[in-house]
């Protein structure tokens, strides 16, 4: 029986402290792979893996392209690349920035939706702007479980509020309640496998390398012709 063995967490401003709190609370035998995309301040870009590893029992590292995933590991999006999941391995995407960021949260969540939506728990924490809202909606469309930090509890409520309004998540909780909730969710059987909309697949392919053809675009709408 499949369980929720993929966890994708997105955050921005105030996120280092939130991630530290979660890292301390994860049990050593956590039965899921954890993906993290954060809009990093420059002084954390080379040390966040060490900080999270030192905070709790799970090993954290910056993801490498083509790396095979393991349960009980934390993989962080490196600067300049979208963190994507494809089957049992990670892909570092070089597609365009989204919401002015690369790495961005939406591509990570969409890739999880395409790859393994029914087995994924998507989480949006504190942050500014709206990155993560569209990706969390895509994940819910594909059978994933969705969690948002209570905006009233977040250091920066804008990102959780956008996710709350766009994705209508299954769970909205304070950060203090999140470790117990996540531990519960990863032990639940995976949900129903749902068909993946072509637009979501297309967006993931663009995030990988930025390439898209005119014929691809025609599948989602009629082109305008300028004279």
DRENPA-3360 file (N, C-alpha, C; in nm, 2 decimals, always signed):
BEGIN
1 = XXXXXXXX = +0.08/-0.12/+0.00/+0.00/+0.00/+0.00/+0.09/+0.12/+0.00 ~ +0.05/+0.22/-0.09/+0.13/+0.35/-0.09/+0.08/+0.44/+0.01 ~ +0.17/+0.52/+0.06/+0.14/+0.62/+0.16/+0.19/+0.76/+0.11 ~ +0.17/+0.86/+0.19/+0.21/+1.00/+0.15/+0.36/+1.01/+0.18 ~ +0.44/+0.97/+0.09/+0.58/+0.96/+0.11/+0.67/+1.07/+0.05 ~ +0.60/+1.17/-0.01/+0.66/+1.29/-0.06/+0.61/+1.41/+0.01 ~ +0.69/+1.49/+0.06/+0.65/+1.62/+0.13/+0.72/+1.73/+0.07 ~ +0.65/+1.83/+0.01/+0.71/+1.94/-0.06/+0.67/+2.07/+0.02;
9 = XXXXXXXX = +0.77/+2.14/+0.07/+0.75/+2.26/+0.16/+0.80/+2.38/+0.09 ~ +0.72/+2.49/+0.09/+0.76/+2.61/+0.03/+0.75/+2.73/+0.13 ~ +0.85/+2.82/+0.13/+0.84/+2.93/+0.22/+0.93/+3.04/+0.17 ~ +0.92/+3.16/+0.23/+1.00/+3.27/+0.19/+1.04/+3.35/+0.31 ~ +1.00/+3.48/+0.33/+1.04/+3.56/+0.44/+1.00/+3.49/+0.57 ~ +1.09/+3.48/+0.67/+1.06/+3.42/+0.79/+1.07/+3.27/+0.79 ~ +1.11/+3.22/+0.67/+1.10/+3.07/+0.65/+1.22/+3.00/+0.72 ~ +1.33/+3.06/+0.73/+1.44/+2.99/+0.80/+1.41/+2.94/+0.94;
17 = XXXXXXXX = +1.35/+3.03/+1.01/+1.31/+3.00/+1.15/+1.20/+2.89/+1.15 ~ +1.10/+2.90/+1.06/+1.00/+2.80/+1.05/+1.05/+2.66/+1.01 ~ +1.15/+2.66/+0.92/+1.21/+2.53/+0.88/+1.29/+2.47/+0.99 ~ +1.36/+2.56/+1.07/+1.43/+2.51/+1.18/+1.34/+2.44/+1.29 ~ +1.23/+2.50/+1.31/+1.13/+2.45/+1.40/+1.08/+2.31/+1.35 ~ +1.06/+2.30/+1.22/+1.01/+2.17/+1.17/+1.12/+2.06/+1.18 ~ +1.25/+2.11/+1.14/+1.36/+2.02/+1.14/+1.38/+1.95/+1.27 ~ +1.37/+2.03/+1.38/+1.39/+1.98/+1.51/+1.28/+1.88/+1.55;
25 = XXXXXXXX = +1.16/+1.89/+1.49/+1.05/+1.81/+1.53/+1.04/+1.68/+1.45 ~ +1.11/+1.67/+1.33/+1.10/+1.55/+1.25/+1.16/+1.43/+1.33 ~ +1.09/+1.32/+1.33/+1.15/+1.20/+1.40/+1.26/+1.14/+1.31 ~ +1.35/+1.07/+1.37/+1.46/+1.01/+1.29/+1.42/+0.91/+1.19 ~ +1.31/+0.85/+1.20/+1.26/+0.75/+1.11/+1.15/+0.80/+1.02 ~ +1.15/+0.93/+0.99/+1.04/+1.00/+0.91/+1.03/+0.93/+0.78 ~ +0.91/+0.87/+0.75/+0.89/+0.79/+0.63/+0.86/+0.86/+0.50 ~ +0.92/+0.98/+0.48/+0.89/+1.05/+0.36/+1.01/+1.13/+0.31;
33 = XXXXXXXX = +1.02/+1.16/+0.19/+1.12/+1.24/+0.13/+1.07/+1.39/+0.14 ~ +1.16/+1.48/+0.19/+1.12/+1.62/+0.21/+1.19/+1.71/+0.11 ~ +1.11/+1.78/+0.03/+1.17/+1.88/-0.06/+1.14/+2.02/-0.01 ~ +1.24/+2.10/-0.02/+1.22/+2.24/+0.03/+1.26/+2.34/-0.07 ~ +1.17/+2.44/-0.10/+1.21/+2.55/-0.18/+1.19/+2.68/-0.09 ~ +1.29/+2.76/-0.08/+1.29/+2.88/+0.00/+1.35/+2.99/-0.07 ~ +1.29/+3.11/-0.07/+1.36/+3.23/-0.12/+1.46/+3.27/-0.03 ~ +1.59/+3.23/-0.05/+1.69/+3.24/+0.05/+1.75/+3.38/+0.05;
41 = XXXXXXXX = +1.78/+3.44/+0.17/+1.86/+3.55/+0.18/+2.01/+3.51/+0.15 ~ +2.09/+3.60/+0.09/+2.22/+3.56/+0.04/+2.31/+3.50/+0.14 ~ +2.30/+3.54/+0.27/+2.39/+3.49/+0.37/+2.36/+3.35/+0.42 ~ +2.24/+3.29/+0.37/+2.21/+3.15/+0.40/+2.23/+3.06/+0.29 ~ +2.27/+3.11/+0.17/+2.27/+3.03/+0.05/+2.37/+2.91/+0.06 ~ +2.47/+2.92/+0.14/+2.57/+2.82/+0.14/+2.57/+2.73/+0.27 ~ +2.48/+2.77/+0.36/+2.48/+2.70/+0.49/+2.35/+2.65/+0.54 ~ +2.24/+2.66/+0.47/+2.12/+2.62/+0.52/+2.11/+2.47/+0.53;
49 = XXXXXXXX = +2.18/+2.39/+0.45/+2.19/+2.25/+0.46/+2.25/+2.21/+0.60 ~ +2.36/+2.28/+0.63/+2.43/+2.25/+0.76/+2.34/+2.29/+0.88 ~ +2.27/+2.40/+0.86/+2.18/+2.45/+0.97/+2.07/+2.35/+1.00 ~ +2.00/+2.30/+0.89/+1.89/+2.21/+0.91/+1.94/+2.07/+0.96 ~ +2.05/+2.03/+0.91/+2.11/+1.90/+0.95/+2.14/+1.91/+1.10 ~ +2.20/+2.02/+1.15/+2.23/+2.04/+1.29/+2.12/+2.05/+1.38 ~ +2.00/+2.09/+1.32/+1.89/+2.12/+1.41/+1.81/+2.00/+1.45 ~ +1.82/+1.89/+1.37/+1.73/+1.78/+1.39/+1.80/+1.65/+1.35;
57 = XXXXXXXX = +1.73/+1.54/+1.35/+1.79/+1.41/+1.32/+1.80/+1.38/+1.17 ~ +1.74/+1.46/+1.08/+1.75/+1.42/+0.94/+1.86/+1.50/+0.86 ~ +1.92/+1.43/+0.77/+2.03/+1.49/+0.69/+1.97/+1.58/+0.58 ~ +2.02/+1.70/+0.58/+1.97/+1.80/+0.48/+2.08/+1.83/+0.38 ~ +2.05/+1.84/+0.25/+2.15/+1.88/+0.15/+2.09/+1.95/+0.04 ~ +2.17/+2.03/-0.03/+2.12/+2.10/-0.15/+2.11/+1.99/-0.26 ~ +2.00/+1.99/-0.33/+1.97/+1.89/-0.43/+2.07/+1.89/-0.55 ~ +2.09/+1.78/-0.60/+2.17/+1.77/-0.72/+2.09/+1.71/-0.84;
65 = XXXXXXXX = +2.12/+1.75/-0.96/+2.04/+1.71/-1.07/+2.06/+1.56/-1.09 ~ +1.95/+1.49/-1.11/+1.95/+1.34/-1.13/+1.97/+1.26/-1.00 ~ +1.97/+1.32/-0.89/+1.99/+1.25/-0.76/+1.87/+1.17/-0.73 ~ +1.90/+1.04/-0.69/+1.79/+0.95/-0.64/+1.74/+1.00/-0.51 ~ +1.61/+1.00/-0.49/+1.55/+1.04/-0.36/+1.56/+0.93/-0.26 ~ +1.56/+0.97/-0.13/+1.56/+0.87/-0.02/+1.46/+0.92/+0.09 ~ +1.39/+0.83/+0.15/+1.31/+0.87/+0.26/+1.39/+0.91/+0.38 ~ +1.34/+1.00/+0.46/+1.41/+1.05/+0.58/+1.52/+1.15/+0.54;
73 = XXXXXXXX = +1.52/+1.20/+0.42/+1.62/+1.30/+0.38/+1.55/+1.43/+0.34 ~ +1.62/+1.54/+0.36/+1.57/+1.68/+0.33/+1.66/+1.72/+0.21 ~ +1.59/+1.76/+0.10/+1.66/+1.81/-0.02/+1.61/+1.96/-0.04 ~ +1.71/+2.05/-0.05/+1.68/+2.19/-0.06/+1.71/+2.24/-0.20 ~ +1.62/+2.32/-0.26/+1.65/+2.38/-0.39/+1.77/+2.47/-0.38 ~ +1.87/+2.45/-0.47/+1.99/+2.53/-0.47/+1.96/+2.66/-0.54 ~ +2.05/+2.76/-0.51/+2.03/+2.89/-0.58/+2.03/+2.88/-0.73 ~ +1.94/+2.95/-0.79/+1.94/+2.96/-0.94/+1.87/+2.85/-1.01;
81 = XXXXXXXX = +1.81/+2.75/-0.94/+1.75/+2.63/-1.01/+1.62/+2.60/-0.94 ~ +1.52/+2.57/-1.02/+1.39/+2.51/-0.97/+1.41/+2.37/-0.92 ~ +1.36/+2.33/-0.81/+1.37/+2.20/-0.76/+1.25/+2.12/-0.80 ~ +1.27/+2.02/-0.89/+1.16/+1.94/-0.94/+1.18/+1.79/-0.91 ~ +1.07/+1.72/-0.90/+1.08/+1.57/-0.88/+1.02/+1.50/-1.00 ~ +1.09/+1.40/-1.05/+1.05/+1.32/-1.16/+1.07/+1.18/-1.13 ~ +0.96/+1.11/-1.10/+0.97/+0.97/-1.06/+1.05/+0.95/-0.93 ~ +1.16/+0.88/-0.93/+1.23/+0.86/-0.81/+1.36/+0.94/-0.80;
89 = XXXXXXXX = +1.37/+1.05/-0.89/+1.48/+1.13/-0.88/+1.45/+1.28/-0.89 ~ +1.55/+1.36/-0.86/+1.53/+1.51/-0.86/+1.59/+1.57/-0.99 ~ +1.52/+1.67/-1.03/+1.57/+1.75/-1.15/+1.58/+1.89/-1.11 ~ +1.69/+1.95/-1.15/+1.71/+2.10/-1.13/+1.68/+2.17/-1.26 ~ +1.57/+2.25/-1.25/+1.52/+2.31/-1.37/+1.58/+2.45/-1.39 ~ +1.61/+2.48/-1.52/+1.67/+2.61/-1.56/+1.57/+2.70/-1.63 ~ +1.44/+2.66/-1.62/+1.34/+2.74/-1.69/+1.33/+2.88/-1.63 ~ +1.24/+2.97/-1.68/+1.23/+3.10/-1.64/+1.19/+3.12/-1.49;
97 = XXXXXXXX = +1.22/+3.24/-1.44/+1.18/+3.27/-1.30/+1.03/+3.27/-1.29 ~ +0.97/+3.23/-1.18/+0.83/+3.25/-1.15/+0.81/+3.33/-1.02 ~ +0.72/+3.42/-1.03/+0.70/+3.52/-0.92/+0.83/+3.59/-0.88 ~ +0.91/+3.61/-0.98/+1.04/+3.68/-0.97/+1.15/+3.59/-0.90 ~ +1.13/+3.46/-0.89/+1.22/+3.38/-0.82/+1.26/+3.25/-0.90 ~ +1.38/+3.21/-0.89/+1.43/+3.08/-0.93/+1.54/+3.04/-0.83 ~ +1.52/+2.95/-0.74/+1.40/+2.86/-0.74/+1.27/+2.92/-0.69 ~ +1.16/+2.87/-0.74/+1.03/+2.91/-0.70/+0.95/+2.79/-0.65;
105 = XXXXXXXX = +0.85/+2.82/-0.57/+0.78/+2.72/-0.50/+0.68/+2.65/-0.60 ~ +0.61/+2.73/-0.68/+0.51/+2.67/-0.77/+0.56/+2.56/-0.86 ~ +0.68/+2.57/-0.92/+0.73/+2.46/-1.01/+0.75/+2.34/-0.93 ~ +0.80/+2.35/-0.81/+0.83/+2.23/-0.72/+0.70/+2.16/-0.70 ~ +0.59/+2.23/-0.66/+0.47/+2.17/-0.62/+0.40/+2.11/-0.75 ~ +0.41/+2.18/-0.86/+0.35/+2.13/-0.98/+0.42/+2.00/-1.02 ~ +0.55/+1.99/-1.01/+0.62/+1.87/-1.05/+0.58/+1.75/-0.96 ~ +0.56/+1.78/-0.83/+0.51/+1.68/-0.74/+0.37/+1.63/-0.78;
113 = XXXXXXXX = +0.29/+1.73/-0.83/+0.15/+1.70/-0.87/+0.16/+1.60/-0.99 ~ +0.25/+1.63/-1.09/+0.26/+1.54/-1.21/+0.31/+1.41/-1.17 ~ +0.42/+1.41/-1.09/+0.49/+1.29/-1.06/+0.42/+1.19/-0.97 ~ +0.36/+1.25/-0.86/+0.31/+1.16/-0.76/+0.21/+1.23/-0.67 ~ +0.12/+1.30/-0.73/+0.03/+1.39/-0.66/-0.05/+1.32/-0.55 ~ -0.10/+1.20/-0.57/-0.18/+1.13/-0.47/-0.09/+1.09/-0.35 ~ +0.04/+1.09/-0.37/+0.13/+1.05/-0.25/+0.20/+1.17/-0.19 ~ +0.16/+1.29/-0.23/+0.23/+1.41/-0.19/+0.15/+1.49/-0.08;
121 = XXXXXXXX = +0.23/+1.55/+0.01/+0.18/+1.65/+0.10/+0.25/+1.78/+0.07 ~ +0.17/+1.88/+0.03/+0.23/+2.01/-0.01/+0.20/+2.11/+0.11 ~ +0.30/+2.19/+0.14/+0.30/+2.28/+0.26/+0.35/+2.42/+0.21 ~ +0.27/+2.52/+0.25/+0.31/+2.66/+0.23/+0.32/+2.72/+0.36 ~ +0.44/+2.78/+0.39/+0.46/+2.85/+0.52/+0.47/+3.00/+0.50 ~ +0.52/+3.07/+0.60/+0.53/+3.21/+0.60/+0.61/+3.27/+0.48 ~ +0.57/+3.38/+0.43/+0.64/+3.45/+0.32/+0.56/+3.56/+0.26 ~ +0.62/+3.64/+0.18/+0.56/+3.75/+0.11/+0.52/+3.71/-0.03;
129 = XXXXXXXX = +0.44/+3.79/-0.10/+0.39/+3.76/-0.23/+0.31/+3.64/-0.24 ~ +0.30/+3.57/-0.35/+0.20/+3.47/-0.37/+0.26/+3.34/-0.42 ~ +0.39/+3.32/-0.42/+0.45/+3.20/-0.47/+0.40/+3.08/-0.39 ~ +0.36/+2.97/-0.45/+0.31/+2.86/-0.38/+0.16/+2.84/-0.40 ~ +0.09/+2.94/-0.42/-0.06/+2.93/-0.43/-0.10/+2.85/-0.55 ~ -0.04/+2.88/-0.67/-0.08/+2.81/-0.79/-0.03/+2.67/-0.78 ~ +0.09/+2.64/-0.73/+0.14/+2.51/-0.72/+0.06/+2.42/-0.63 ~ +0.01/+2.48/-0.52/-0.07/+2.41/-0.42/-0.20/+2.37/-0.48;
137 = XXXXXXXX = -0.26/+2.47/-0.56/-0.39/+2.44/-0.63/-0.37/+2.32/-0.73 ~ -0.26/+2.32/-0.80/-0.23/+2.21/-0.90/-0.22/+2.08/-0.82 ~ -0.15/+2.08/-0.71/-0.13/+1.96/-0.63/-0.27/+1.90/-0.59 ~ -0.36/+1.99/-0.54/-0.49/+1.95/-0.50/-0.57/+1.89/-0.61 ~ -0.55/+1.95/-0.74/-0.62/+1.90/-0.85/-0.58/+1.75/-0.89 ~ -0.45/+1.72/-0.84/-0.40/+1.59/-0.88/-0.40/+1.49/-0.76 ~ -0.48/+1.52/-0.66/-0.50/+1.43/-0.55/-0.41/+1.44/-0.43 ~ -0.33/+1.55/-0.43/-0.24/+1.57/-0.32/-0.31/+1.62/-0.19;
145 = XXXXXXXX = -0.24/+1.61/-0.08/-0.29/+1.67/+0.05/-0.22/+1.80/+0.06 ~ -0.30/+1.90/+0.10/-0.25/+2.04/+0.11/-0.26/+2.10/+0.24 ~ -0.15/+2.17/+0.29/-0.14/+2.23/+0.42/-0.09/+2.37/+0.41 ~ -0.15/+2.46/+0.48/-0.10/+2.60/+0.49/-0.09/+2.65/+0.63 ~ +0.02/+2.72/+0.66/+0.03/+2.78/+0.79/-0.08/+2.89/+0.81 ~ -0.14/+2.89/+0.92/-0.24/+2.99/+0.95/-0.18/+3.13/+0.93 ~ -0.23/+3.21/+0.84/-0.17/+3.34/+0.82/-0.16/+3.43/+0.94 ~ -0.25/+3.41/+1.04/-0.24/+3.49/+1.16/-0.13/+3.45/+1.25;
153 = XXXXXXXX = -0.07/+3.33/+1.22/+0.04/+3.28/+1.30/+0.17/+3.30/+1.23 ~ +0.17/+3.33/+1.10/+0.29/+3.35/+1.01/+0.36/+3.48/+1.04 ~ +0.49/+3.48/+1.04/+0.57/+3.60/+1.05/+0.53/+3.70/+0.94 ~ +0.52/+3.64/+0.82/+0.48/+3.72/+0.70/+0.36/+3.65/+0.64 ~ +0.24/+3.70/+0.66/+0.11/+3.63/+0.62/+0.07/+3.63/+0.48 ~ +0.14/+3.71/+0.39/+0.09/+3.73/+0.26/+0.09/+3.60/+0.18 ~ +0.20/+3.52/+0.18/+0.21/+3.39/+0.11/+0.11/+3.29/+0.15 ~ +0.09/+3.26/+0.29/-0.01/+3.17/+0.33/-0.15/+3.22/+0.30;
161 = XXXXXXXX = -0.17/+3.35/+0.30/-0.31/+3.40/+0.27/-0.34/+3.38/+0.12 ~ -0.24/+3.40/+0.03/-0.26/+3.37/-0.11/-0.29/+3.23/-0.13 ~ -0.22/+3.14/-0.07/-0.24/+2.99/-0.08/-0.38/+2.95/-0.03 ~ -0.41/+3.01/+0.08/-0.55/+2.98/+0.14/-0.66/+3.02/+0.05 ~ -0.65/+3.14/-0.02/-0.75/+3.18/-0.10/-0.76/+3.11/-0.24 ~ -0.64/+3.07/-0.29/-0.63/+3.01/-0.42/-0.66/+2.86/-0.41 ~ -0.60/+2.79/-0.32/-0.60/+2.65/-0.32/-0.70/+2.58/-0.22 ~ -0.76/+2.66/-0.13/-0.85/+2.61/-0.04/-0.80/+2.48/+0.02;
169 = XXXXXXXX = -0.69/+2.48/+0.10/-0.62/+2.36/+0.15/-0.70/+2.28/+0.24 ~ -0.66/+2.15/+0.26/-0.73/+2.06/+0.35/-0.70/+2.10/+0.49 ~ -0.59/+2.16/+0.53/-0.55/+2.19/+0.66/-0.49/+2.33/+0.67 ~ -0.53/+2.41/+0.77/-0.48/+2.54/+0.80/-0.44/+2.54/+0.95 ~ -0.32/+2.54/+0.98/-0.28/+2.52/+1.12/-0.16/+2.62/+1.16 ~ -0.15/+2.64/+1.29/-0.04/+2.72/+1.34/+0.09/+2.63/+1.33 ~ +0.20/+2.70/+1.32/+0.33/+2.63/+1.31/+0.35/+2.53/+1.42 ~ +0.31/+2.56/+1.54/+0.33/+2.47/+1.66/+0.25/+2.34/+1.64;
177 = XXXXXXXX = +0.14/+2.35/+1.57/+0.06/+2.23/+1.55/+0.11/+2.14/+1.42 ~ +0.20/+2.20/+1.34/+0.23/+2.14/+1.22/+0.31/+2.01/+1.23 ~ +0.41/+1.99/+1.32/+0.48/+1.87/+1.33/+0.39/+1.75/+1.35 ~ +0.29/+1.76/+1.44/+0.20/+1.65/+1.47/+0.11/+1.62/+1.35 ~ +0.07/+1.72/+1.28/-0.02/+1.70/+1.16/+0.06/+1.63/+1.05 ~ +0.18/+1.68/+1.03/+0.26/+1.62/+0.92/+0.30/+1.47/+0.95 ~ +0.33/+1.45/+1.07/+0.36/+1.31/+1.11/+0.23/+1.22/+1.09 ~ +0.12/+1.27/+1.11/-0.01/+1.20/+1.09/-0.03/+1.18/+0.94;
185 = XXXXXXXX = -0.01/+1.28/+0.86/-0.04/+1.27/+0.72/+0.05/+1.17/+0.65 ~ +0.18/+1.17/+0.68/+0.27/+1.08/+0.61/+0.24/+0.93/+0.64 ~ +0.16/+0.90/+0.74/+0.13/+0.77/+0.77/-0.01/+0.73/+0.72 ~ -0.08/+0.82/+0.65/-0.21/+0.79/+0.59/-0.19/+0.73/+0.45 ~ -0.27/+0.63/+0.41/-0.26/+0.58/+0.28/-0.28/+0.69/+0.17 ~ -0.21/+0.67/+0.06/-0.22/+0.76/-0.05/-0.36/+0.77/-0.10 ~ -0.39/+0.89/-0.15/-0.52/+0.91/-0.20/-0.54/+0.85/-0.34 ~ -0.65/+0.88/-0.40/-0.69/+0.83/-0.54/-0.60/+0.90/-0.64;
193 = XXXXXXXX = -0.55/+0.82/-0.74/-0.48/+0.87/-0.85/-0.57/+0.95/-0.94 ~ -0.54/+1.07/-0.97/-0.63/+1.15/-1.05/-0.56/+1.19/-1.18 ~ -0.63/+1.22/-1.29/-0.57/+1.26/-1.42/-0.50/+1.40/-1.40 ~ -0.39/+1.41/-1.46/-0.31/+1.54/-1.45/-0.35/+1.63/-1.57 ~ -0.40/+1.75/-1.55/-0.43/+1.84/-1.66/-0.31/+1.87/-1.74 ~ -0.33/+1.88/-1.87/-0.21/+1.90/-1.97/-0.14/+2.03/-1.94 ~ -0.22/+2.14/-1.89/-0.15/+2.26/-1.86/-0.05/+2.25/-1.75 ~ -0.08/+2.17/-1.65/+0.02/+2.15/-1.54/+0.14/+2.08/-1.59;
201 = XXXXXXXX = +0.12/+1.97/-1.68/+0.24/+1.90/-1.74/+0.32/+2.00/-1.82 ~ +0.26/+2.09/-1.89/+0.33/+2.18/-1.98/+0.41/+2.28/-1.89 ~ +0.35/+2.33/-1.78/+0.42/+2.42/-1.70/+0.55/+2.36/-1.63 ~ +0.54/+2.23/-1.60/+0.65/+2.16/-1.55/+0.76/+2.15/-1.65 ~ +0.73/+2.11/-1.77/+0.83/+2.10/-1.88/+0.90/+2.24/-1.90 ~ +0.82/+2.34/-1.90/+0.88/+2.48/-1.91/+0.98/+2.51/-1.80 ~ +0.94/+2.47/-1.68/+1.03/+2.49/-1.56/+1.16/+2.41/-1.57 ~ +1.16/+2.30/-1.64/+1.28/+2.22/-1.66/+1.39/+2.29/-1.74;
209 = XXXXXXXX = +1.35/+2.34/-1.85/+1.45/+2.40/-1.94/+1.40/+2.52/-2.02 ~ +1.28/+2.57/-1.99/+1.23/+2.69/-2.06/+1.19/+2.67/-2.20 ~ +1.19/+2.54/-2.25/+1.16/+2.52/-2.39/+1.01/+2.48/-2.40 ~ +0.95/+2.55/-2.50/+0.81/+2.51/-2.54/+0.79/+2.55/-2.68 ~ +0.71/+2.47/-2.75/+0.69/+2.49/-2.89/+0.55/+2.56/-2.92 ~ +0.54/+2.61/-3.03/+0.41/+2.68/-3.07/+0.30/+2.58/-3.07 ~ +0.33/+2.45/-3.11/+0.22/+2.35/-3.11/+0.18/+2.32/-2.97 ~ +0.28/+2.32/-2.88/+0.24/+2.30/-2.74/+0.15/+2.40/-2.69;
217 = XXXXXXXX = +0.18/+2.53/-2.72/+0.09/+2.64/-2.67/-0.05/+2.63/-2.74 ~ -0.05/+2.58/-2.86/-0.18/+2.58/-2.93/-0.28/+2.48/-2.85 ~ -0.23/+2.39/-2.77/-0.32/+2.30/-2.70/-0.40/+2.37/-2.60 ~ -0.36/+2.49/-2.55/-0.42/+2.56/-2.44/-0.49/+2.69/-2.48 ~ -0.50/+2.72/-2.61/-0.57/+2.83/-2.65/-0.53/+2.87/-2.79 ~ -0.61/+2.95/-2.86/-0.58/+3.00/-3.00/-0.48/+3.11/-2.99 ~ -0.39/+3.11/-3.08/-0.29/+3.21/-3.09/-0.35/+3.34/-3.15 ~ -0.30/+3.45/-3.10/-0.35/+3.58/-3.16/-0.25/+3.62/-3.27;
225 = XXX = -0.31/+3.68/-3.38/-0.23/+3.72/-3.49/-0.23/+3.87/-3.50 ~ -0.11/+3.92/-3.49/-0.10/+4.07/-3.50/-0.07/+4.11/-3.64 ~ -0.14/+4.21/-3.70/-0.11/+4.26/-3.83/-0.03/+4.38/-3.83;
% end
